[in-house]
Amino acid sequence: MNYVGAVYRPPSEARSLILQATVGCSHNRCTFCHMYKDDNFRLKPLADILADLEQAARHRYPYKRLFIADGDALIMPTQSLVAIMEKAKQVLPLLERIGIYASPISIRTKSDEELRLLKKHGLDIAYLGLESGDDVVLKQVCKGSTAKEILRDAQRLKTADILLSVTLISGLGGKERLKEHALHSAQILSEMDPDYLGLLTLHLSKETPIFKEVQEGRLTLLSPSDVLDELDILIRHLHVSNMVFRSNHASNYWALSGDLPQDKELLLEEIKKARSGLKERRSEWMRAL
Ligand code: SF4
């Protein structure tokens, strides 16, 4: 595979073939994100992407999942994505699922008809960063969209029958907006009703603008105990129909998982256990983003 720069994927795509269709992220302005700071955003030539697929197929590894990267690969022209997915199904006969990173802006480049076409040609799941449901936090971190706008983008994916996996970042509003971040995120997520919610915890990287904000005292990082307070508010106020919750990312202090709404009490119990030290906490030096 011809990877350019570092290639990232969601934890749940650990066993997938990672296919790099774009380099970097077309937005690349979120103040907490260090992932693509060294890369100028560009689309890779379609011929190169298809050649990568052929090369991967020659290894005869029984891939069941394909994940299309980088940061907001959904921004590729629809016909190119269709060609990639058709080729993937042809050369990887055991393929069961195709996933992609989507940003709010990349979803807005697609009409409803195009989203349905992508689903028809094999796009099963899209990963979308909400990061926070609080507009003050979203503005502070330069997400480039309001919570309601991201909600509408997410609903369009769902209407096209594409599974929706959303990420939220614990501590993104600092101590200053802990309550608002948790409550407003719970509200927006309840309306959005995603299929999956992946929780990350803010972990500073020195190259990011948010690092400077913390250094200058404009944002106060959450302590592990604050993280539990925030999570407790979030879980209590989440009202979804059928959502898998996971905090298994390397940035989190505690790995929690459950299906909501049925596991709400169980998750709240896990938070209590974590608070009383009965649940193992990831050491600071082992955390990563
Ligand atoms: S949209 Fe995603 S990949 Fe792009 S800068 Fe923001 S967090 Fe990073």
Residues whose N, C-alpha, C, O or C-beta is under 5 A from the ligand:
A	BS01	SF4	C25 H27 N28 R29 C30 C33 G71 S103 G129
